Amino acid sequence: MDLALVITIVVVALFFDYTNGFHDAANAIATSVSTRALTPRVALILAAVMNFVGAFLGQKVAKTVSDVIVPPSGTEGLIVIFAGLLGAIIWNLITWYLGLPSSSTQALIGGLVGAALAAGTTVHWNTVVDNVVIPMLLSPVVGFALAFAVMIAILWIFRNRNAGRTTRGFRLAQTVSASAMALGHGLQDAQKTMGVIFLVLITSGHLAPDTEKLPLWVIAASAGAISLGTYSGGWRIMRTLGRKIIHLDPPHAFAAESVGATVLYVSAFVFQAPVSTTHIITSAIMGSGATRRASAVRWGMAGNILTAWVLTFPAAGLGAAVCFAILNPILG
């Protein structure tokens, strides 16, 4: 097996992890920055640290990602994974440039499936549907509904309190909720890269197929890459989440962050599902904001985001299939 190809794909996987970090940095901190609960630089440092820690909290999501496809043995299998990563990276960069908070999870799974279909190899559709598609469709709905309910409860509990003191209190509380959201992002998204590297090591014969635990270096490298990417910042997407969907105040932002973090933890620990942090926090922002009035949400921008969500899986899959068609004759 060509060791240089294995190393190249691992490096590309870590680059995807890096792009995931700066693409999704806004997920954890946009709400806190927009409400001035945290300064941008402090928020990025906090998110980077919590992303790093979160990556060490589990491996179940990584196992789900590694079970999505069965690459062919040998070099062709590595090319399938390589092409899948490239398809996801290309889509991540396109949506980052456009300032649209699309899903790195959808991009990665779509890329792997697209490359596998182009190669004519096995796709575990049960895993894709049960552990990826259904949770990814349900989690934004749950995020919207829970954020709406939590915000209604906050408005009722604090209805007779001094508005200024309430705002200051929730601004302080956002340090905790933003940290929780960043921790959940590391728990979810770093594991997706771990799952891909795990798949590379199994396909190349460096790990046995029945290996249960990931090597420590895989976890540490994935944690470091997503942390560094997060610190690099996703300012374009941050403006979209923090300002263009709805004007947030600290109570609404706290509700969105708290609900988003909760859904991420339950998805990872209970369902082992690689859900989208982008989908969840965006829908939670909409849910908390809709308690003011339906018109408070800028539904035109929400529609643009939804369009990006719908296009992500097939676009990343198509990009990966094209990459496979180009790479296979060269590297195969």
C-alpha positions as CSV (number, residue, x, y, z in Angstrom):
1,M,0.0,0.0,0.0
2,D,1.4,3.4,-1.0
3,L,2.2,5.1,2.4
4,A,2.5,8.5,0.7
5,L,-1.2,8.2,-0.5
6,V,-2.3,7.3,3.1
7,I,-0.5,10.2,4.6
8,T,-1.8,12.6,1.9
9,I,-5.4,11.5,2.6
10,V,-5.0,11.9,6.4
11,V,-3.6,15.4,5.8
12,V,-6.6,16.2,3.6
13,A,-8.9,14.8,6.2
14,L,-7.3,17.1,8.8
15,F,-7.6,20.0,6.3
16,F,-11.4,19.2,6.0
17,D,-11.4,19.3,9.9
18,Y,-9.8,22.7,9.7
19,T,-12.3,24.0,7.2
20,N,-15.1,22.6,9.3
21,G,-13.7,24.6,12.2
22,F,-13.6,28.0,10.6
23,H,-16.8,27.3,8.6
24,D,-18.7,26.3,11.8
25,A,-16.9,28.7,14.3
26,A,-19.9,30.9,14.0
27,N,-22.2,28.2,15.2
28,A,-20.8,28.5,18.7
29,I,-20.1,32.1,19.1
30,A,-22.1,34.2,16.6
31,T,-25.0,34.7,19.1
32,S,-22.7,35.7,21.9
33,V,-20.7,38.1,19.8
34,S,-23.8,39.7,18.3
35,T,-25.3,40.4,21.8
36,R,-21.9,41.7,23.0
37,A,-21.8,39.0,25.7
38,L,-18.2,38.2,24.5
39,T,-15.7,40.1,22.3
40,P,-14.9,38.4,19.0
41,R,-11.4,37.4,20.0
42,V,-12.4,36.1,23.5
43,A,-15.2,34.2,21.9
44,L,-12.9,32.6,19.3
45,I,-10.4,31.5,22.0
46,L,-13.2,30.1,24.1
47,A,-14.7,28.2,21.2
48,A,-11.3,26.9,20.1
49,V,-10.5,25.5,23.6
50,M,-14.0,24.0,24.1
51,N,-13.8,22.4,20.6
52,F,-10.5,20.8,21.5
53,V,-11.9,19.4,24.8
54,G,-15.1,18.2,23.1
55,A,-13.2,16.1,20.7
56,F,-12.0,13.8,23.5
57,L,-15.5,13.1,24.9
58,G,-16.6,10.3,22.7
59,Q,-16.1,8.0,19.7
60,K,-19.6,6.8,18.8
61,V,-20.2,9.4,16.1
62,A,-16.9,8.5,14.5
63,K,-17.9,4.9,14.3
64,T,-21.2,5.8,12.6
65,V,-19.3,7.9,10.0
66,S,-16.9,5.1,9.3
67,D,-19.8,2.7,8.7
68,V,-21.4,4.8,5.9
69,I,-19.5,3.1,3.1
70,V,-17.4,0.0,2.5
71,P,-14.5,1.2,0.3
72,P,-12.9,-1.4,-2.1
73,S,-9.6,-2.9,-0.8
74,G,-6.4,-1.4,-1.9
75,T,-5.6,1.9,-3.6
76,E,-9.1,2.3,-5.2
77,G,-10.6,2.4,-1.7
78,L,-8.3,5.1,-0.6
79,I,-9.2,7.1,-3.7
80,V,-12.9,6.8,-2.9
81,I,-12.2,8.3,0.6
82,F,-9.9,11.0,-0.9
83,A,-12.6,12.0,-3.5
84,G,-15.3,12.1,-0.8
85,L,-13.2,14.5,1.3
86,L,-12.4,16.7,-1.7
87,G,-16.1,17.0,-2.6
88,A,-16.9,18.0,1.0
89,I,-14.1,20.6,1.2
90,I,-15.1,22.2,-2.1
91,W,-18.7,22.6,-1.0
92,N,-17.6,24.0,2.4
93,L,-15.4,26.6,0.7
94,I,-18.2,27.6,-1.7
95,T,-20.7,28.1,1.1
96,W,-18.2,29.8,3.3
97,Y,-17.5,32.3,0.5
98,L,-21.2,33.0,0.1
99,G,-21.6,33.3,3.8
100,L,-24.2,30.5,4.0
101,P,-24.2,28.3,7.2
102,S,-24.5,24.9,5.4
103,S,-23.7,21.6,7.0
104,S,-20.2,20.2,7.0
105,T,-21.8,16.9,8.2
106,Q,-24.0,16.7,5.1
107,A,-21.1,17.7,2.9
108,L,-18.9,14.9,4.3
109,I,-21.5,12.1,4.2
110,G,-22.7,13.3,0.8
111,G,-19.1,13.3,-0.5
112,L,-18.4,9.8,0.7
113,V,-21.6,8.5,-0.7
114,G,-21.1,10.2,-4.1
115,A,-17.6,8.9,-4.4
116,A,-18.7,5.4,-3.4
117,L,-21.5,5.4,-6.0
118,A,-19.0,6.6,-8.7
119,A,-16.7,3.7,-7.8
120,G,-19.6,1.2,-7.7
121,T,-18.9,0.1,-4.2
122,T,-21.2,-0.6,-1.2
123,V,-23.1,2.1,0.6
124,H,-24.7,1.2,3.9
125,W,-28.1,2.9,3.1
126,N,-29.6,1.8,6.4
127,T,-26.8,3.6,8.3
128,V,-27.2,6.7,6.0
129,V,-31.0,6.8,6.4
130,D,-31.4,5.8,10.1
131,N,-28.3,7.4,11.6
132,V,-27.7,10.4,9.3
133,V,-30.7,11.5,7.2
134,I,-33.5,11.0,9.7
135,P,-31.6,12.7,12.6
136,M,-30.5,15.4,10.3
137,L,-34.1,16.1,9.3
138,L,-35.6,15.9,12.8
139,S,-32.9,17.8,14.7
140,P,-33.7,21.2,13.2
141,V,-37.4,20.7,13.9
142,V,-36.6,19.7,17.5
143,G,-34.2,22.7,17.8
144,F,-36.8,25.1,16.6
145,A,-39.6,23.8,18.8
146,L,-37.5,23.5,21.9
147,A,-36.0,27.0,21.5
148,F,-39.5,28.4,21.0
149,A,-40.7,26.6,24.2
150,V,-37.6,27.6,26.3
151,M,-38.0,31.2,25.2
152,I,-41.7,31.3,26.1
153,A,-40.7,29.9,29.5
154,I,-38.0,32.6,30.0
155,L,-40.4,35.4,29.0
156,W,-43.0,34.1,31.5
157,I,-40.6,33.6,34.4
158,F,-38.9,37.0,33.9
159,R,-42.1,38.9,32.9
160,N,-42.1,41.1,36.0
161,R,-38.3,41.5,36.4
162,N,-36.3,44.6,35.6
163,A,-35.5,44.4,31.9
164,G,-32.0,45.9,32.2
165,R,-31.0,43.5,35.0
166,T,-32.5,40.5,33.1
167,T,-30.5,41.4,30.0
168,R,-27.2,41.8,32.0
169,G,-27.9,38.5,33.7
170,F,-28.4,36.6,30.5
171,R,-25.4,38.2,28.9
172,L,-23.3,36.7,31.7
173,A,-25.1,33.4,31.3
174,Q,-24.2,33.3,27.6
175,T,-20.6,32.5,28.6
176,V,-21.8,29.2,29.9
177,S,-24.3,28.5,27.0
178,A,-21.7,29.5,24.3
179,S,-19.1,27.2,26.0
180,A,-21.6,24.4,26.0
181,M,-22.4,24.9,22.3
182,A,-18.7,24.9,21.4
183,L,-18.1,21.8,23.5
184,G,-21.0,20.1,21.6
185,H,-19.5,21.2,18.3
186,G,-16.1,19.6,19.2
187,L,-17.9,16.4,20.4
188,Q,-19.9,16.1,17.1
189,D,-17.7,17.5,14.3
190,A,-14.2,16.5,15.3
191,Q,-15.5,12.9,15.5
192,K,-16.6,13.0,11.8
193,T,-13.0,13.5,10.8
194,M,-11.8,10.8,13.2
195,G,-14.3,8.4,11.5
196,V,-12.8,9.2,8.1
197,I,-9.2,8.7,9.3
198,F,-10.3,5.5,10.9
199,L,-11.8,4.4,7.6
200,V,-8.5,5.2,5.9
201,L,-6.4,3.2,8.4
202,I,-8.7,0.2,8.0
203,T,-8.7,0.4,4.2
204,S,-4.9,0.6,4.1
205,G,-4.5,-2.3,6.5
206,H,-3.0,-0.2,9.3
207,L,-5.8,-1.1,11.6
208,A,-7.9,-4.3,11.8
209,P,-11.6,-3.9,10.8
210,D,-12.7,-5.0,14.2
211,T,-10.7,-2.3,16.0
212,E,-12.9,-0.7,18.7
213,K,-10.9,2.3,19.9
214,L,-9.4,5.0,17.9
215,P,-5.6,5.6,18.2
216,L,-4.9,8.6,20.5
217,W,-3.0,10.4,17.8
218,V,-6.1,10.4,15.6
219,I,-8.2,12.0,18.3
220,A,-5.5,14.6,19.2
221,A,-4.8,15.5,15.5
222,S,-8.6,15.9,14.8
223,A,-9.1,18.0,18.0
224,G,-6.1,20.2,17.1
225,A,-7.2,20.8,13.5
226,I,-10.8,21.7,14.3
227,S,-9.6,23.9,17.2
228,L,-7.2,25.8,15.0
229,G,-9.8,26.2,12.3
230,T,-12.3,27.5,14.9
231,Y,-9.8,30.1,16.1
232,S,-9.2,31.2,12.5
233,G,-12.8,32.3,12.6
234,G,-15.8,32.2,10.2
235,W,-16.7,35.9,10.1
236,R,-18.8,35.7,6.9
237,I,-21.1,33.1,8.4
238,M,-21.0,34.8,11.8
239,R,-22.6,37.9,10.3
240,T,-25.4,35.7,8.8
241,L,-26.2,33.9,12.0
242,G,-25.8,36.8,14.4
243,R,-27.5,39.6,12.4
244,K,-29.1,38.5,9.1
245,I,-31.6,35.9,10.4
246,I,-32.9,38.0,13.4
247,H,-31.7,40.7,15.7
248,L,-30.8,38.8,18.9
249,D,-30.8,40.0,22.5
250,P,-29.1,38.0,25.4
251,P,-32.2,36.0,26.5
252,H,-33.1,34.9,23.0
253,A,-29.4,34.0,22.3
254,F,-29.1,32.1,25.6
255,A,-32.2,30.0,24.7
256,A,-30.9,29.2,21.3
257,E,-27.4,28.2,22.5
258,S,-28.7,26.1,25.4
259,V,-31.1,24.2,23.2
260,G,-28.5,23.8,20.5
261,A,-26.0,22.3,22.9
262,T,-28.6,20.0,24.4
263,V,-29.6,18.5,21.0
264,L,-25.9,18.0,20.1
265,Y,-25.2,16.1,23.3
266,V,-28.3,13.9,23.1
267,S,-27.6,13.1,19.4
268,A,-24.0,12.1,20.2
269,F,-24.4,10.1,23.4
270,V,-27.9,8.6,23.0
271,F,-28.4,8.1,19.2
272,Q,-24.7,8.1,18.0
273,A,-25.9,10.3,15.2
274,P,-23.7,12.8,13.3
275,V,-26.1,15.7,13.2
276,S,-25.4,19.2,11.9
277,T,-24.4,21.8,14.4
278,T,-25.2,24.4,11.7
279,H,-28.8,23.2,11.2
280,I,-29.4,22.9,14.9
281,I,-28.2,26.4,16.0
282,T,-29.8,28.1,13.0
283,S,-33.2,26.5,13.6
284,A,-32.8,27.3,17.4
285,I,-32.2,31.0,16.6
286,M,-35.3,31.0,14.4
287,G,-37.3,29.3,17.1
288,S,-36.3,31.7,19.9
289,G,-36.8,34.7,17.6
290,A,-40.2,33.6,16.5
291,T,-41.6,34.1,20.0
292,R,-41.5,37.9,19.3
293,R,-43.6,37.6,16.2
294,A,-43.3,35.6,13.0
295,S,-42.2,38.6,11.0
296,A,-39.2,39.1,13.4
297,V,-37.4,36.3,11.5
298,R,-36.0,37.3,8.2
299,W,-37.6,34.4,6.3
300,G,-35.9,35.4,3.0
301,M,-32.5,34.8,4.5
302,A,-33.9,31.6,6.1
303,G,-35.0,30.5,2.7
304,N,-31.5,31.0,1.3
305,I,-30.1,28.9,4.1
306,L,-32.7,26.2,3.6
307,T,-31.7,26.1,-0.1
308,A,-28.1,25.5,0.8
309,W,-29.1,22.7,3.2
310,V,-31.1,21.0,0.5
311,L,-28.3,21.3,-2.1
312,T,-25.4,20.3,0.2
313,F,-25.7,16.5,0.1
314,P,-26.2,16.1,-3.7
315,A,-23.7,18.9,-4.5
316,A,-20.9,17.5,-2.4
317,G,-21.8,14.0,-3.7
318,L,-21.6,15.2,-7.3
319,G,-18.3,17.0,-6.6
320,A,-16.9,13.9,-5.1
321,A,-18.0,11.7,-8.0
322,V,-16.2,14.1,-10.4
323,C,-13.1,14.1,-8.2
324,F,-13.1,10.3,-8.2
325,A,-13.4,10.2,-12.0
326,I,-10.4,12.4,-12.3
327,L,-8.2,10.8,-9.6
328,N,-8.8,7.2,-10.2
329,P,-7.0,7.0,-13.6
330,I,-4.1,9.1,-12.2
331,L,-3.6,7.3,-8.9
332,G,-5.2,3.9,-9.5
